[in-house]
Amino acid sequence: MADNIHLGVLTGISYVTGLDYYKRINEYFMRIRNPIYSLSPNPNLVFASVDCDKYVHLLEKRQFDKVSNHLMEGVKKLVDSGCNYLAIASNTGHICYEDVKQKYPTLNIIHIADCIARELKKKSYVNVGLVGTKPTMEENYLISRLELHGIKTIVPDSVKDRIKIYDIICNELSYNIFKDDSRKCIVNIIKKLISNNTNACILGCTEIELLVKQNDMDNVKLLPSAEIHIRCIANLLLGKLSLLEIQP
């Protein structure tokens, strides 16, 4: 076990994902680690939550500097508690990555795009679809990070499709509401992407993969970003992976 890693997880964006990260990091870790006394040990984790309502409000106004400042409030709590590693439990939340690196240059950030790229390279995928929040599909903070690994992403062409996905995320998935009609809608949007020279798609919103599963898609490899991120986090905590192995 990597005893030198004191991991902080930034969440609240949304709380649904934060619960998923806490549950699955522990489950993965406990499956691998043998009991010292009577139960499998838990990793040492610190979670900080920010206000999702304010976060989404600023995103929708495209006030990305203010979004980053808002997220940085949570990061500060984690750093002040002694964390030397950071995981952001959200694809969109990585919009603050550059600001975090500038303010806390020694903080080790487990970037979700690096974890996704590692998985893609294992399977020799270089052109992939990407669905997520509107900012994730339209801005560069995730796309450009994937490009550093040689991964090219394709997002839905239709503004209407991008808005529909975002609406499902904000008004359903973020409230732990999962509807079959919404699943079918996102599946159909992904199918449109597959005609664009790719047969794989990143589920680039950590809530989407709670709705859309691999068995919902034929002949399309789905890359569930949170699951991949969580697996990397757990392996880092277990000492089975180093940050240098996943960074570009």
Secondary structure, DSSP 4 states (H G I P E B T S, - for coil): --TT--EEEEE-TTHHHHHHHHHHHHHHHHHHSPPSSSSPPPP-EEEEE--HHHHHHHHHTT-HHHHHHHHHHHHHHHHHTT--EEEES-SGGGGGHHHHHHH-TT-EE--HHHHHHHHHHHTT--EEEEE--HHHHHSSTTHHHHHTTT-EEE--S-HHHHHHHHHHHHHTGGGT---HHHHHHHHHHHHHHHTTT-SEEEE-STTHHHH--GGG-SS-EEEEHHHHHHHHHHHHHTTS--GGGT--
